[in-house]
C-alpha cells in the first residue's frame, strides 16, 4: 500500500526519479569530445608530445571550464537527490569524491596528465564544505575565485574551485532547473560574454613568445567558451535539438567510462598498433574521430539496456553503498 509505514530493518523505497536535464548531457558530450581531441597526442606521447594548433592549449581550454562547471552542477544536483534518499546525504557525496580520487590516481598510472584526482581533491576541500554555506556565500566565493584563478594561470586549482562553485550556485539559484526551457537567458548571457571576450582580447598585450599566458587572454578565452555554451543552449531550443541530443547526449551520459576507455584505446593504438598519434596531427585527428564514433555506438547500445555507463554504475555503487539507486538528473561529472 502507498501509505504503508516502513518496518524496522526495511529500507524505504527511493523517491521517483527526476527527469534528466538533456542540455547537461549534451554539454558534457561536446566537452568530452573536445577533451579527447586536445589530449590525444599527449596521451599517446606519455605527456611528452609538443601540442600545436589545431590541437593546442586553446582546445583544452574549450573543454576544461565546461567540465568544471558541470562538475559543480552535478555535485549540487546529487546533493539535492541525496537529501531525499539518504539520512546522511553528505556522506554519500564524501564517498563519491573519495571514489573519484581512487579512480583518478589509478588513471594517472596510465596518463599523468589526468585531472580526475584534481577534481576529487578540490571537491573535498571546496565543494563539500560549501554545501553548509548559504547560496549567496557560494556565489560570492565563486565570484572571487574565478578572477583570482585567471590571474594565476589557466587550469589552476583556484580556477577549478571557482568554476565548481559557479556551477553549484547556478543550481541553488534555480538557473539549472530552467536550462532546458529557456532561450532568452542564454541569448542575453551569450551576448554579454561575447562582448566581454572582445574587450578582453582588445586589452590583451601583444604576444611576447613563450611564457605565462596573460590574464586578459585567459579571460577572453573563458568568456568565449561561455559564449559557445550559450550558443549551444540556444540551438537546443531549435529544431536542431533532436540531432544534437542524438549525437552528443549518449557520450555525455557515459562521460567517465568514455574518458577512461579513451586512454586505454589511445595507448593501445599508439604502442600496440604503432600509429604515429603523438607525431602526426592528421593521424591523431583520424584516430580521435574513429574512437569517438566507436564510443558513441557503444553508448547508444549500452544505454538501451542500462541507465548509466559501466564505470558510472560502479562509481554510484561506491557512493550509495547499495545497488539500484537512481541517478540525479545530469549528475554524471567527469574530467
N, C-alpha and C positions, 0 to 999 in steps of 0.2 A: 504493500500500500504506500501511497505517496507520502503520507504523514506518519509513517511508522517510525518510532524513535530508534536511535542507534542503540544496539545492545552492547554490554561490556565485552571488550575484546573483538568487536566487529568494526571494521573500517567503513565509515560513511561513504556513500558514492560521491565521486567527483561531480562538481557542478557542470552544467553543459558547456561544451567547448565554445569559445568565441570564434567569430568569423575571422579568417586570416586577412591581413591587410596586404592585398596583392601588390600595391605600389612598393612596399618594403621588399618583397621578394624580387620584383623586377629591378629595383635599385641595387640590391645585393648581387643579383646575377650579372648586371652590367659591370659593377665594380670588380667582381671576381674575374671576369674576362680580361679587364684591363690589368689586373694584378698579374695574371699568368703571362700576358704578352710582355709586360715590362720586366718580369723576373726571370723569364725562361733562360736567357743567356747566362745570367748569374748562377742559376741553379745548375745548369749544365757544366759551367766552368768552375763549380765549387766556390762561388763568390769571388773569382779572380778575373773574370772577363771584364773588358772595358765596354761600358754601355754607352752607346751613341744614338742619336736620333736615327730612325723613328722609334727607338725603344729606350729612351733615356730617362733622366730624372723627372721630366715633366709628365711622362706617362705614369710613373709610380705615383706622382702627386695626385693624379686624377682619381686613383683608386683608394689610397690610404685614408684621406679625410672622409670619404663616403663610408668606408667600413668602420672607421672610428665613431662616426655619428650614429650609424646603425647599431653598433655595439651598445652604446649608451641607451638608445631607444629600446633594444631588446632586453636589456637589464631591467629597465623600469616596467616594461610590459610583463615580464616574467614575475617581477615582484608583486604586481597587482594580481596576477593569477595565483601566485603562491599564497597570498593573503586569504584567498577563498578556499584553498585546498590543504593547507598545512598549518598546524598550530604554531610552528616557529618558522615563518616564511624566510627570514634572513638566513637561517641555517641552510635552506635549500640553495640560496644564492651563494653562500660561502662554499658549499660542496661543489657547486657548478664551477666557480672560479678556480678552486683547487684542482679540480679535474682538468680544466683547460691548461693550468700550469704544467701538470704532468704531461699532457698531450704535447704542449709546446716544447718542453725540454726534450722529449723523445724525438720530436720532429727536428730539433736543432742538431741532433746527431747526424741527420741526413743533409740538412742545409742550415748552416749557422746564421743565415740572414733572416730566418723566420721571425715573425712578430707576435705569434700567439702567446708566448710566455710573457712578453712585454705587456700585452693586453691584460693578461691574468694578474700580473703584479700591480699594474695601475688600477685595475678594477678592485683589487683587495685594499689598496691604500686610499683610493679616492671614491670610487662608485659606492662601495658597500657602506662606508661611513656617511656618505651623503644621503643615504636613504633615511637617516634620522633627522635631516635638516628640513626646514620649510622650503617650499619651492622657490621663493624669492632669493633665498640664500644660495641655492643651487645655481639659479640663473646668474646671480652676481658673481659667483666663483667662476663660472664659465666665461663671463664677460671679461674677467681679469686674466684668466689663464691662457685663452686663445691668443690675444695680442702679445702676451709675455712669451709664449711658445714661438710665435713668429719672429720675435726679436732675437731669440736664442738659437733659431735654426729649424729647418724643416724636419718634421718627423720625430722631434724630441718628446720625451715623456710628458712634459708640461703641456705641449700642444695636444697630444693624445688625450690627456686628462681633461683639457678644456673642451674638446670635441665630445668626449664621453658625457660630460656634464651638460653640454648643449643638447645632446640627444635626450638625456633624462629630463631636462627642463621642458622640452617640447612635448613629452608625454604628460608630464604633470600639469602643464597648462592646457591640455586638451587639443593641442595642434595636431598631433599624430592621429588622433581619433577621427579627424576630419580630412586626412590626407587623401583618401580615396574619393572624396566628394567635393573637392574644392578646385576651382580654376582661377578665381580672382586672386587668391593669396599667392600661389606660385608665380602668377604673372607679375604682380607688384614687387614681390621679393626678387624675382629674376631681373627685372629692370633695374632695381636699386643695386643689386650685386654687379650687374654688367657695367653700370655707370661707375661704381666704385673700383672695379677692375681697371677700367680705362684711366681713371685718375691716378690709381696706384702705379700703373705702368708708366704713365707720363712723368710721375715724380721719381721713378727709379733712376739711379745713376747709370751711366754708360757702362757696358761690360768692360771689366778690367782683368780678364783672364782668370786663371784658376784661383780658388779661394772661396770663402763663405759667400753664399748667395745673399744679396742684400734683402733686408726685410721687406722693402717695397715690392720686390719681385715676388717674394713668397706670398705677400698679401694679395697681390694681383692674381697669382695662381689659385689661391684659395677662393677668392671671390669668383674667379672664372669657373672653378669647379662647382661652386654653389649655383652659378647661372645654368650650367649644364644640367644639374639636378632639377632645377625648376623647369627647364625646357622639357625634360623627360616627364615630369609630373603633369605638365600641361598636355603633352602628347597622349598621356594615359587617359585624358578626358576627351579624346577624339576617336574617330573610327579606327585608328591605329592600335587602340588598346588590345584587342584580341591578338594581334600579331606580336606586339611587344611582350605580352604575357606568355604567349606560347614559346617564344624564343628564349626569354631570359628568366622567367619565374622558376622553371624546373631547376636550373643551375643555382638560383638563389635559395631554393628550399633545401638543397644538399650542399650548401657552401663549404662546410667543414670537410665533408667527405671529398668534395671536388678539390679543395686546397691540398689536402694530404696526398690524395691519389695522384695529383698532378706532379708532385715532387718525385714520387716513385716512377711514374711513367717517363718524365723528362730524363731522370738519371739512367733509366733503362735504355732509352733511345740514344743517349749520348755515349754511354760506356759499354753497353752490350751490342747495340747496332752500329756504333761508331759514327753516328751522324754529327756533322760539324756544327752543332747548335750554337756553341759559345763563340765560334769564329765567324759565322755567316748569318747576318740578319735575315736574308731571304729564307734560309733553311729554318731559322728559328721561328719566323712568322708562319711558315708552312706547317711546322710541327705543332705550334700552338693552336692553329686553326683545326688541325686534324684531331688533336686531343680534346679540344672544346666540343667538337662535333660528336666524338665518341662519348664524352661525358654527358652531353645533352641526351643522346639516345638512351644511355644507362639511366639517367634521372627520370626520363619520361616513363620508361618501362618499370622502374623500381617504384615510383610514386603511384602507379596504378594499383599496387598491392599494399603498399605501406605508407603511413602518413609522414615519415621523415626518412632521411638517409641513414645508412647503417652506423656511421660514426656518430651522427646526431642522436640515434637511439641509445647508444652506449653512454654518450655524454649526459643525456637526460636521465638514464638509469642511475648514473653516479650521483646526480643532483638530488633526485627524489628518493632513491633507495628502494624503489619498487617499480614494477612493470605497469604499463597501461595508462600512465599519466598523459593527459592531452597537452600539447604544447600551447603556450600563449601565442597569440597571433603575431607573426613576424619575428618571434623571439629566437632566431637562429643566427646569432652573431658569429662571425669568423673573421680572421685577419689574414 
